């Protein structure tokens, strides 16, 4: 039987190091864009995507990658604020959506 981990032992530490940050951002973005195009067109049989934006960095990156891979005319953005969203989140979401050809839709699902 394997001994339980001791306090302070991090089982993931061996798999992660500063080297995981050594990436080629344009190459990684290109791979993600290729995957998005393939997944949406071939696997999902769709011509576009709806991207929920919160005004944060993560959703901004998702929206930008979707627009770059599918074209702005095929990406619709939906403002989906989180529980802790501030009024500034809506401003940032509108700015993120400015690259889309459709208006920012708003949902208060919470």
FENFEN-V222920 format. One record per helix or strand. SS is the DSSP state (alpha for helix, beta for strand). FROM is the first residue (numbers start at 0). TO is the last residue. If there is no record, write none. Layout:
# FENFEN-V222920
SS;FROM;TO, SS;FROM;TO
This chain:
# FENFEN-V222920
alpha;17;20, alpha;24;42, beta;48;52, alpha;56;69, alpha;71;73, beta;74;79, alpha;86;96, beta;104;106
